[in-house]
């Protein structure tokens, strides 16, 4: 068959590390009119006559190889680089769609992030490009064909429909130039609520941070620039969307998030390919969205663990935003009520500029440990007497928020006799109660522990160790008879509440947005929250408490129970920056992230030893371990070969070299595995590498 002579360089959509490079294919004549960089293709693989999905990354004309040896063979067009292969190429099997869904900017971002994390570019592309919805795509193409010459709306044309940015809480000469001057800033959010206008006073209430983000996006849109606004979860997204609905035209705001159905998500994605500036709103994957003339990236509350990607190569949304900002040369903003240690590091090295509100206004936080309490039992109570009095007074006039550590009724039980934690006899998971008269059940496998006896002392009686939202609501309902009690946690989603008196029992992050602010806020279980084994526990608690305190009505008391020291001082004075700076100083002394970067290497003892040996010639890194590692989680049955894990610590300048070396070890390990006799597939590789795991230490 006659070929066009053009060569397609294709990224195959595969998790196999040995396939993480571009493959060359010939383009048949009948597909030549559809072949362009960024389209979805299907291509043959050599083994087992398989056909794989992929993306056409580059088009190469071998006839130009001599005249243009440099190539420029990218998603921008056709280049003339030599592929280095002189044999007969297999033809592209089919072009799935004529729509170039993978833009050059997103491809370059995926490649850079994958190389930085020793992962596969296709894994990141899978996050960036949603699955194809054929009907949606056909309708979009038909609409485009019906108005092929319609010019894209210009920012000047839309100016009359855009609300003027206010920036009232910050220096106007600063915020007004963030997009124009492509600044990199860390903004301290104003800890207050804003009531949005609505018919018959039916507007919603949002955090002031949402207004600030929306105003920044509108400022970018006025300058003809797209913006990407990233938030951790749906509660934050709904607030930001309400703020944008007030300030920006609906047609200029595009949502991309996992809550959408695939047709809706793909429809929004196609809208972003239309070549006009947009405001892009979504969760962590929104940072990969295609954006025409990107001028601004904003992340709200970058310390939230929901920004950590749970799929390989586990790139944090903050890191993706940093890399994309460098490639696009656009403005970058981190905004929050507290400051992550990673952001503090960027401020201290001068890469980010810290920006504070013009007025020093913050909630009135009262740590109960700062108050004198002569009664020892009262000092040790879960709800100190000062917090009781504040709640009793405040609930008469409005809602009172009580933040607790855990959902459920009694999430942890112990033997009444010896005090040992009560565990499931089937999987050794923790036992819990779902209500007062319930039979204890395992939180992992659900097994009912009827007839339970302690494996240490043979006793049969249990006691409650930790109290969740259900038990707290029950106790406070008795203590405040006649008061309405509302539970808000992972099982009971309550996003907003009215101004009527009520006791709202909520877990951290699930607090409903009050219409006029909470009359009082009680932050309980601080000691339990701080008992979590994590390097980040202090900054996490400060972030949880600050976000809850920001929901207080003006002048309302925020009672922090049972916590003192630097954390209580930081919340009381509303100065998260110095606390983050002290945390960073401690981590520098201990060589903990983010003072250094880390990578975990997990596999069999021989695999880990071989991978670590390949790093031996790199200066300035140290290795912790290896130690035994059990990857089986709750409800999973352990099995397979015994695994170990080593932790590699290294400075930022060594990051690319460490990633290249470990990626080479991964590829060698995967390619060396052979299919056992009689088996249908090769065994899955056991060597795993993860960079910058926030919960590693």
N, C-alpha and C positions, 0 to 999 in steps of 0.2 A: 504494500500500500504506500502511496506517496505521502510523505510527511511535509509539514510546513517548514521544517528546518529549525524552528524555535524549540528551545529546551525549557521545560518547566522544572523549577527547583521546589520541592514539596516538603512541608513539615508533616510527618505522619502523626496522627493522633493516637499515641500509644504510651503507656506508663513504663515501657521497657527502657532502661537507661541507654542501652546500646543502640537504640533507634533515635536518640535525641540529636539528630543532625539533619541537614537537608539532603534529599535524594533527587537524583536527576531522572526525568522522564521525557520522552518525545511527545509532541503534541500532534495528534492526527488532524488531517485537513478539516474533517467535519466538526471538530471542536475549536478550531482556530478563532472563530468569531466570538466565542464565549470566554476564551482564556485571557484572564487579566489577573494581576496580583491581588490577593485577598479573597478569591473565590474558594468555595468548598469543592474538593475533588475526591474522586475515588481512584486509587492506584493499586496495581498488583504488587504483591510481595513474592519473593522468590520461593519461599517454603510453602508447601502444601497448597499451592494454587490459591492462596488467599487474596482477598481484596480488602484494602484498608482505607479508612477515611483520612482526610488530611486537608491542608490548606496550601494553595499555590502562593509561594512566597516571592519568587523571582522569575522573570522571563529573560532568557538569554538567547541572543542571536549569535551563533558561532561564527558567522561571516564577519562579524565586527570584532572578533577576538584580537586580530592583529592590529587593526586600526585603533582600537580602544581597549588596550590591555587592562586598564584600571577597572573597567566594567560599569560601575554605578548600577549593578544588577540588584535592585531592591524593589520593594513594594511600590516605589514611586513610578516605576515604568520598566522599559526594556533596556537591559544593559548588554555589554559585549564581553563579559568576563569569560575566560576559558574554564570549563568544568574540570579539566584534567583527565577526562575519560574519553578514550578513542573508540571504544567498542559500540555495539548496537544497543541502543537504549530501549527499554520497554515503553510502550505507549501509555499515556494516561487512559484509564478505563472509562471515566465519565466525569463531566463537570456537573456537580449536583445542582448548583444554582448560579445564575449569572450575577448575583449581588456580591460585591466585594466586602464581605463582612469583617475581615481582619485588616484593619488599617495599618499603615506602616508604623505609626507612633505606638500603637498597642503591641505590635509584633516586636519592635525594638525594646519596649519596656519588658515584655515577657522574657525575651532572651537575656536581657541584663539581670533581671531578678532571679531567673533560674540559674544562671552562672554564679551569681553571688551566693546562692543557697545550695549549690551542688545538686540541683534538681532538673526536671524536664521542662522545657518551654511549653510543651503541649499541655501540661497540667495547669499552667497559668492561663493559657489561651482558653482552656475549658471553662475557667471562671469568668473570663472576659466576654466570651461569645456565647449567648444562650442557644439552646437547641433550636433547630429550624422549625417554624410553624408554616406549613406550605400555604394554607389559605390566607394567612395574614400577609405573607410575602407577596402572593399574587395580587392581593388587593392593593398593597402598597405600590407595587410596580405599575398597576393599572392607573392608580391615581397620579403617579409621576408621569406616565405617558400621556395622560389627558391634559396636563399643563406643563409641557416640557420647557417652555420659554419663560415661565413665571419667575421673576426675580425674587431672590430671598429678601425678606423684610430687613431693612437697614435699621440700626439702632436709632438713628435720627427720626425715622418714620414712627418708631414705637415710643418715642420719648413722651408723648402725651399720655400714654397709658401706664407709664411707670411712676410709682410714688417716689418723691424725692428722698434720697437717703438722709436719715437724721443724724446718726452717730452722736446723739446728744450726750452720751455718757463718756465719750472719749474726745481727745483733741481733734477737731475737724481737719486741721492741716495734716494730721498723721494718717487717720483712717481714710481720708479722701484720696490719698496718694498711694495706698497699698497696692492696688492693682496697676496703676499707671507706672509706678516705679519698680514693680515686681519685687516687693519687699518680702522678707521672711520674718514673721513676727509670732510671738507667743502672747496671746491676749488673756488677761485676767477677766473672766466673765463677771458681769454685775449680778450679784446674788439676789434677784428679786423676780417678781411675776408681773406680767403685763396683761391687762384685759383688752382683748381685741374688740373692735366695734362690730356690732351685728344687729339684725332687726329685732326690735323690742328688747334690746339689751341681751340678746341671745348669743353674743359672740363668745368665743372660747378664750381660755386663759393659757398663756404660754410663758416659758421662761424668757427673761430678757436676752439670754444668750441666743435664742432662736431669732429674735428681732435683729440682733447684731449680724448674725450669719446671713439672714435674708437681705439686709441692707448692703452688705459686702457684695453679694451676688448681683443685686440690682446695679450697684456701681460698676461691676464688670460688664454687665449687659449694656449699659449706657455707652461703654467704651468699645462695643463691638466684640467683646470677649465672652467665651464660654466659661463656666465655673462648675466645679465638682464639689458638692457638699456631702460629707460623709458623717454618718451618725451610727452609734452602736446598735440600737434596737428600734423596734416599731414605736415605742412610746415617744422617744426622741424624734423619730421621723414624723409622727403625726403633729407634734408641736411645730417643727420646722415647716411642714407643709402648710399649716394654718397661717404662719407668719408670711410665707411666700404668697399665699392666696390674697393677702391684703396688699402686698407691695408690688407684685409682678403679674403680668398677663399670664393666664393659665396656659396658653399655647406655647409659652417660652419655658415652662417648667416640665421636666421629664423625670419620671420616677423609674428607677431600676433597682429592684430588690427581690429577695427570695419569697416574700409573701405573695407576690403577684402570680397569677396563673401564667403558664409558659406563653400562651398567645399574647397576653397583655405585656409581658416582659419583652417578648420579641418585637411587638409593635413599637414599644418605646425605644428599643435598641435601634430599629430601622429609622426611627425619627432622627436619631443622633447622627445618621449618615447623610443627612440632607444638605450639609454644607452651610449651616447658619448657626450663629451663637445661641446656646441654650444654657439654662440652669439645670444641672443634673443632680438629682437627689437620690440617695440610697444608703445601704449599709456597706460593709467593708468591701464588697466586690465592686461597688460603684467607682472605686479609684481606678479601675481598669476600663471604664467606659470610653468609647470613642468620643472625642470632643473637638469641634471645629474651632480653631484658633484659641486654644486653652489659655486663659489668663489668670485663673485663680483656683487653688485647691484649699479647702477648709476641712479640718477634722475637729469635731466636738468631742471633748473628754477622751483624749488619746490613750489614757491609762486603762480604759475599760478592757477587761479580758476578752470581750466579744470581738475585738479587733484582731485577735490572734486566729489565723486561718488553721483549721483542723485537718486540711487536706495537704498532701505533699505538693510543693516543697515548704509548706508552713510559713509563708511570707506574711509578716505582720503588715496591716494596712498602713501603719505609720512609715515603715520602711519603703513600701511601695509608693507612698506619696512623696517621700524624700527623693527617690530615684526619678519619679516622673517629673517632679519639679525641676530637677537638673536638666532633664532632656528637653522640656518645654520652655524653660527659662521664664516661668510664670511666678506669680505671687503665691506664697504658702503661709497659711495661718493655722496655728493650733490654739484652740480656745477652750477654757474649762474653769470650773470653780477652784480646782486644785491643780497642781503641776506634777506631771510624772517625772521620775528621775531621768528618763531618757531625754525629755524636753529640757530639763535643767542642765544636762550636759551640753546640749546644743547652745543654750544661752550662755553658759560659762566660757565656751570656746569662741564666742562671738558670732556663731553662725546664725543664731536667732536673736532677735531684738525683743525684749520684754516690754509690754505695753499695759498700762494700768488705767482704770477709770479716773476721770478728773476729780470725782468726789469719793471720799473714803466712807462708803456706806455699806454696812454688812449686818447680818443677823446678830441678835444679842444671845451669844452662846455662854451658858453657865455650866462649867464642869462641877458636879456635886462634890468632887474631892477638894475643890477650892473652898468649900464651906465648912464651917466648924459644926461637928455633930457629936455631942457628948456620949450618946448611946452607941455602944459598939455594935449591937445587933442592928440598929438602924443604919449604921454605916455599911454593914455587910449585906443589907437587903438588896434584892434585885431592883426594886424601885425605891430609891431613897425618899425620905419624908418630904424633902423640898420638891422633888419631882411630883409626888402625890398631890401636894398642895397646889402646884402650878397647874396640873391637869384638872383638878377639881374646880378651880376657879375658871379656867379657860373654857371648859366644856359647856358652861352655861351660855356662852355667846357664839360659839362656832365649833368647827371640827378640830379635834386634837389628834395629832399623828403620834403613834407609838411604833417605833422601828425596832424589830427584833431580828435575831440572827438566823433563825431557821423556820421553814414552813412546817406544816403538819401539827399534830397534837403534842406528842412526846417523841421526838425523833431519836432519842438515845436512852436506853435502859441499862441498868446494872443490877447485879445481885445485891439484894438487901443485906445479906450476911457478910460477904467478904469484899464487896465493892467492885469486883471484876466486871468488865463490860459484858453485857449479855449478847452472845453470838448465836447465829443460826447453826443448827446441827447439820444442815445440808451443804451450805457453802461458806460458812463462817462469816457471813455478813452481819451487820448490826441489826438488832431487833428494835422495833418501834411500835407505838400505839397510834392508831388513827382517830380514836375518840376514847372517852373515859371508860367505857365498858367493853372495849374491843379486845379480842385475843391478840397477844403480841405476834407480830409478823415481821419477816425479814425485809429490809429495805432493798435488798439486791434481787432476790429470787421470788419474793412474795410468799414463801413457805410459812404456814401458820405454826407457831411454836406452842401448841397446846401440850400441856404436861411437861413444860420446860423444866430442866434442872441444871444447876450450875456445874460446869465441868471441873471446877476447882474445889468446891466445898460441898457439892451435892445438894445445896439448898434449893428451894423451889419458889421463893418469893422475890419479886422484882421491885425496884424503885425507879422513879423518874429522875434522870440525870439532867437532861436539857429540856427546856420548855419551848414549844413552837408557837406559831400564830394561833392555832386552835385553842390550846390550853391557856394562852395569854388572854384571848378574847373571852374565854369562859370565866377566868378569874376577875378580869376587869368588869365584865358584865355584872358580876355579883357585887363588886366594890362600888360600882356606879349604877345603882338600880334606876331604871327608867331611861337610861341613855342608849341611843342606837349604837350598835357595834357592827363595824364593817371589817371584813378580813380581805386583804389584798396580798396575794402571793402567786406562785407559779400555777397553782390549781384554781385560783380565784382571781381573774383579771378584772381589775377596776381601774379605769384610766382617769376618770374625772369624778369629782364630787361637788355638791352644792355648798352653800354657806350655812346650812342648817347644823345644829349641834350634833356631834357624833364622835365616837371613839374609833379611829381607823388604825387597825393592827396590820402592819405591812412588813414584809421582808425588804432587805436592802435592794434598791433598784426597782421595786414594784410599787412605790408610793404613788397613789393617785394625785393628779394635779387639782388642787382646790380652787374654787372659783375666785375667792378673795384672800387666799392664803390661810394657813393653819393658825388657830388662836394660840396654840402651844405645840411644841414638839418634844417628845421624850425619846432619846437615843439610848436604848437598853442593850444589854449583853455585850458591852464593849470588851470585857475581859475574855469572853468566849471567842469573839471575832479575832482578837489579837493572839489567841492561842493557836491559831492555824499555822502549820509548819510551812512557811513560805518566806522567801527573801523579800517579797513585795507586801507583806501583810500590813506594815505600817502605812505605806502610801495608799494601799487599797482602802483601809479603814478611813483614812482622812478624806479620800474621795467620796466614799459612801456617805459619810456624815455631812460633808460640805454640801453635796447635792441635795440631801434631805433638808438641811438647814435653810437652803435657798428657797424652800417652799413656804417659809414662815411669813405671816402677815407682818406689816411694819410694826415694830415695837414688841412683837411676841417673844416669849421666852423659849429658848432651845436648851433643854436640860441634857447634858452629857453625863450619864450615870457610870460611876465606877472606874473612870479612866483619868489618869493624871499625867504628869511628865511633859515631854516635848510635844506629844500629839495633842494633849488637851490645850497646851499653850498656843499651838499653831491654829487650832480651831477657834479658841477664845479671841485671839487677836486678828484672826482671818489673815494670816501670813503663811501661806503654804510654800512660798518660795524658799525662805530660810530652812524650813524643814527638809525640803527636797535637796537643798545644798548640803545639809549635814548628812543626809543619807548617802549622797554621792561621794562625799569625802570619806565616809566609812568604807564604802565599797572600793574606792581607789586603794586604800590601805590593804584591803583583803584580796584585791584583784578579782572582784566580782563584777558582773555586768550591771550597768552599761559602761563601767570604766574600761572593761575589755570585752571582746566578743567571745562567745563560747560555741562549741559544737559538740553534740553527743554522738558517739559512734557505737552502735549496738549491733551485735551479731554473735556468732560462735566465738570461742576464745581464739581460735586460729585466725578467723577473719578479722577480728578487731586488732589482733597483734600485727597482722600484715598491713592493715590500713594505717596504724599508728607508726609503724616502721617507715612508711613512705613519707612521713612528715619529719623524719629525724634530722634532715639537713636544714630545715627552716629555723632561723634564729628567733629567740624571744618568745617561744611558746612553751607551755608546760602542760602535762597530762595528769589528770586525776584518775586513778583506777588502772585497769578495769576491775569492776566488782560485779557480782552476780546480779542479774536483772530479770525480773519476772514481768513480762508484758501483759499477762492475763489481767483483765479488769473485772469489775463487778459483773457477775452473772456469766463470765466466760470460763471455760474449762482449760486449765493449763495443759500444754502438750508440746510436742516437737522437741528440737534439740535445746540443750541448756544454753542460755544466752548470757552474755556479759555486756557491760556498758562502760565506756571510758569517756571522760569529759576533757576536751581540748580547749585551753584558754590561750588567746592570742590578741595582739594589738590590732587596731583597725587597719593600719597599712598592710598587714599580712593577709587580710581577708580574702582577696582574690586568689592569692597563691594557695592558701589552705583549701579553698573551695575547689580549685582546679585539681589539686592533688587527691582530695577525697572523692571527687567525682570520677577520676580515673580509676580509683580503687573500686568504686561501685560498679563501673562498667566491666572491669576485669572479673569481678565476682559474679556478675549476672551472666556474662558470656561464657564462663567456665562451667556453668551448671549443665548437666546432661540428663536427658530423660531416662529414668529407670526402665529396665526391661519390662515390657508388658504394660507400662503406664501410658496414659493418654497425653499427659502434659509433663513438662519439666517442673521440678519443684520450685516454688516461689523463692526468690533470693531472701536470705535472712539478714544481710548486711544493710543497715539503715543509718542514715546520717541526718541529723536535724540541727540547723543553725539557729542560735538566738532564741531558744525555748525559754519563755518567760517563767516557767515553773520548774526549770531544771534544778535550781539551787534553792 
